[in-house]
Amino acid sequence: MKISKRFPFIATAAAGLLLFSGIASAHVTVKPASSQPGAWETYTIKIPSEKEIATTKVTLKVPEGVELMQYQPIPDWKITTEKDSAGKISSITWNATAEGINAGEFQQFNFVAHNPEKETDVAWNAFQYYKDGSIVEWTGDEGSESPHSITKITTVAGQEAESSGHSHDAAADHQDQKTDNSSNGDAAPAAADSSSSSGVQTATLVVSIAALVLSIISLIAALAKRKR
């Protein structure tokens, strides 16, 4: 009886612990986690909602050595940028023009950036603004309560970056190759159709000749029978 009475409390505590663990692990992240030096990379920042109120604004600081080149427009979000004295984008902000990111939801924003030419670790400092005015600063080191996301700029990721078309030049080469393959792919079925058509015509000709020969044999046999 004592165990049964305590079970609801234990279940509630366990559920609360799982919920807290889920919330604690929901961080703002920037992917990919590794990329090639000098590559034009397409990055994705993912923002989960950690509170029971909506996220209405997100600001991302552009790391030193990284050049933000383009960003993807998103419905219901206004995008603004700030530039430094050299005219380069130093931060980008997404402002919700509708409800924003509600509890239990997440949002992703894509942008293209030019990586540093040398191997390094770039830290993405992000600031998440909630509807009640509270701010979560994702600027801490790894292992902290609100860590910033890290992308390793390394040649180890070079093969992956090239195969994915992350390089500006590689993207063009990849598109040209795709076009060539598409052309070859169209030609192959045409050749196959031609070969198939030729085979059908040959088979039809053979059957016609065989039928003609059988008809001649039958005619000769009939004439010979009448003479008898």
C-alpha positions, 0 to 999 in steps of 0.5 A: 500500500505504501508503495502504491501511494508513493508511485504517483509522486515517483512518476511525477518526479521522474517525468519532471526530471525527464522534462528538465533534461530535455529542456537543458539539452535544447541549445541554439546550434549552428551547423555544420560542425566542421567545414573547409578553410576558404569554403562558401558554406551554407550554415543553418542556425536552429533555435528551439523554444525552452520556455512556455512563451514565444521566442520573438527575436534572435541575434547571431554575431558573425565570428571574426574571420567569417564573412556573411554573404547571403541569407535566406528570407523566411515568412513571418520574420524580418531580417536585419544586419549590422556592419562594422567599420569595414563594411562587413556584416558583424551581426544578423537579427531575425525579428518575428512579425507574427507569433514567433517560436512557440513552446515545443517548437523550433525554427531554422534559418539558413545563411551563406558565409565565407570561411576563414582561409586558415584552420581555426575554431569559430564560435557563434554567439547567439542571443535569444529574446523571449516575448516577456523581454527575457534574454538567453545569451548563448555565449558560454564555453562548451559544458556551460549552461548556455554554450555557444555553437562551434564550427571547426574550420579544418582541412579534415572536412575538406573532402566532405565540403567538396563532395557537398558542393560547399565550395563556390567553384565546386558548386559550379563544377557540380552543376555542370557535371549534373547537366552532363550526366543528365544529358547522357542519361537522356541519350542512353534511353534513346539508344536503348529504345532504338536497339529495342525497335530494331530487335522487334523489326528483325523478329517480325521479318523472321516470322514473316519469312518462316510463314512464307516458306511454310505456305510454299511447302503447303502449296507444293504438297497440295499440288503433288497430292492432286497429281496422284 
